[in-house]
Amino acid sequence: MKVVLYQSDYKKTWNSFLEQVNAASFLFNRHFMEYHSPRFHDHSLLFYDEHRLVAIFPAHVQETILCSHFGLSYGGILHEATLSLEVYLSILQALAVHAKECEFEAIILNEIPTIYQHTASHGLAFVGHALSATVQVQLLSTLDFRTPLSLNTNRKRMIQKGVKNGYWIQEDTTATAFWQEILLPRLQDRYHTAPVHTVEEMNGLMQAFPQAIKQLNVYDGTGALVGGTTLFIHPHVVHLQYIAGRESDNHKGALDFLIHTLVEQYKNEVRYFDFGSSHLSPKQLNKGLLYWKESFGARSVPQYCYTFSVENLLQVRQLING
């Protein structure tokens, strides 16, 4: 197995391979990844079995650790659905050898959540257990449209309230108004933080991926912007990347009306509707936010992250005989 460090000469090869992988998404397109370049020291890798590209790994370096790219909603080693577990283990072995040669001490590997995979593949869970990796779990609140749960009574009431109060929804071609009038002040006032993306970055990404990134806003009867959400649309998942609303209008059902409308719009187009996580920290959840998502029928889907010492991962080929 040959490991090649990504350089711009491989952009076309990388992006073409994405059409074949088990977890295809615009997130891994180099045009999307490279807006992160000032924040991360990229160390993405390509894996070749003889002359055939069999896997890619979006990654960056943080001190002495090789990490699944932290700038992406999810990630890990991307490969075709047909890849055997034996070859996958060979890829991990090659990754460990490469990491040792680069004098990295540890490797952080994300497992792609099941909802984002075309065909479920969980070989990394076995490897993490067998080689005593440190495991971190993040929960994603997700609607499965194949097995929908009913709205709870409070959510039905708030959606009806939103309808009665005359809110209406419209797609915006940019994120500017939502960012400046709603998202930035809301995040600052409530959480003393800012969105990961600047408005300039988000507008650029919307232009580059117009079918995959959409801005949906909600307005009151006077036409005033009162809330919105930025959608990241994957092959069979709609994900709420950002969502925020004015406090007074939240109590009048504006965001409930917005989300219910989107759920109804996408329920026949994708399988999953991903609200994202409700974590305050790696080991604590936001009770109110979790309740709000679950009141729409969402339930928790795990997203696993494994940290291996390089020395431990070098033993991966011993996990299969022959």
Order of alpha helices (4+ residues) and beta strands (2+ residues): beta-alpha-alpha-beta-beta-beta-beta-beta-beta-alpha-beta-alpha-beta-alpha-beta-alpha-alpha-beta-beta-beta-alpha-alpha-beta-beta-beta-alpha-beta-alpha
